[in-house]
Amino acid sequence: MKQAAVENTGDEYLQVQIPAVTKRELGQRALDGREPIRMIVLRALKAYGVAVPADAIQDRRKQR
């Protein structure tokens, strides 16, 4: 599937309900990889063929 060019016009909120087991696994992957769940979800959406700007898949937490 070809991805269209995506203009990054800022972030929007998306709230979804997912099974508890799915949330636990996402949380564990985030812990193991030391990265936010947001990055895991965005990478998965991109792999599924959803347009995700490259600069969106990054850790936005403050570095110590």
Secondary structure, 3 states (H helix, E strand, C coil): CCCCCCCCCCCCCCCCCCCHHHHHHHHHHHHHHCCCHHHHHHHHHHHCCCCCCHHHCCCCCCCC
